[in-house]
Amino acid sequence: DSAKNGFSFKGIKDYLECYRSGKLTPSQVAKNIIAMLEDCDKSTPPLRAIVQWDPKQIMLMAEASTTRYRNKCTLSCLDGIPVCLKEEFKVVPYHHRVGTVYLGTQPETEDATVAKKLREAGAIIIGVSNMHELGTGTTGCNPNRYHKIPRNPYNPNHFTGGSSSGSAAAVAAGLCPVAIGTDGGGSVRIPASFCGVVGLKGTFGRISCHGCLPLSYSTVSVGPICTSVADAAIVYSILAEPDLLYPYGLKQPKATLSDMCAPDLKGLKLGVDWTFFKACDAEVLSACTKAVKHLESLGASVVEVSLPEMEEVRVAHGICILSEMRDFLQPDFNKHFHEMNLETRVSLALASQFTALDYIKANRQRTRTMRFLQEIFSTVNCILTPAIPCTAPRIYESDFLTGSSDMSFTVRSMRFMQLGNFTGIPGLVVPIGYSTAGLPISLQVMAKWWDEAVLLRIGLKLEQFRDQTKKPSIYYDILA
């Protein structure tokens, strides 16, 4: 814990201190949240982070938690902690719309594994969060009637990033310290970076995707978005384990947090491909380079590495994720084409141009790239890159009516993200500063398969680099 002067986000520890000292109960916190959620919907502009919520459900979970605190029999570190889940997960009793207007016509009767585990840990699920329709973009722009465009708490005239847009906005706006997202092309890490919070994409298969719409089965990982690295570690430790209903993660090694709190980074080798690293805006490059030096000052050594065939990786990842989504959404594309956002139609139409040969070649590239990474990780503990080459883009008036489709921005925003999705390695983004316009900038750390512990260890030290945390312009202090 690094206590700092000025603003700091309220995290799991702050909630637990209030509950354990008796200053507040989970029920009182839940009442505050319900009042704030009502305010969010009425404010100008509306935040649109949480798109479905039910005060009765929130109070039921909160009252059960309050009783457990009274009887001193809490379930976990997450007991009484407010959380939200991306609308891509099934959460009882909400509609599983996945950002669309046509899916989830009936309320859900069964929880996704992640939702079930959060309930078993005693968390208070405050609702489901907004998302880019069917996860097909990186802005979070979703103009349809159920969702609307979520606003970036640091500047409501800018996008949150996507596709776990509402999850990042909810955490940055203080509505909950923990949110769960999915990441097939940066969908946890992009919004976390644009909204100035921490985002962890687990190793492929590490956290169960059961009960999540299987849009792209070979690229998507689940992960938490939190106000701090410590909180991400807590959530990760509760969610990361094999699930019989999700075969991809069955053979995983046990999740550990070994050496996470080591006093320094001595003995760690941080790999940087400087040519790749430098392909970003000047402000982003300046902040990220200084952050790398900070890690070096804590005893780590920076080793120059070469990430080969990154252009091939970019194209091959695009072919894999789009082909798999197009395959899964074929019936939707035929039946609900006119109910989809324009941008979704374009993406799926583009995806229909790929052939079986393209998909086979892309997967051969995946095998090659995984081999290159095995070699690189035999010499370094992690790879560092900026999180995103730019800061959050602004929202234009036309976006509210027709949505936004900017393929060059989509490609650029995913630049540092695709390697992790394509090969399944874990990645962590940590906010390290702000642009002159006050928008957040983050650094990304990636490690070898199943080695989330080293990401969290480096992430904790990376948090100390930022000399101050700026308060978002939309912020609710639930514990006040």
Buried (B, 14 or more C-beta within 10 A) or exposed (E): EEEEEEEBBBBBBBBBEBBEEEEBBBBBBBBBBBEBBEEBEEBEBBBBBBBBBBBEBBBEBBBBBBEBBEEEEBBBBBBBBBBBBBBBBBBBEBBBBBBBBBBBEEEBEEBBBBBBBBBEBBBBBBBBBBBBBBBBBBBBBBBBEBBBBBBBBBBBEBBBBBBBBBBBBBBBBBBBBBBBBBBBBBBBBBBBBBBBBBBBBBBBBBBBBBBBBEBBBBBBBBBBBBBBBBBBBBBBBBBBBBBEEBEBBEEBEEBEBEEBEBEEBEEBBBBBBEEBBBBBBEBBBBBBBEBBEBBEEBBBBBBEBEBBEBEBBBBBBBBBBBBBBBBBBEEBBEEBEEBBBEBBBBBBEEBEEBEEEBBEBBBEBBEBBBEBBEEBBEEBBBBBBBBBBBBBBEBEEEBBEEBBBBEEBBBBBBBBBBBBBBBBBBBBBBBBBBBEEBBBBBBBBBBBBBBBBBBBBBBBBBBEBBEEBBBBBBBBEBBE
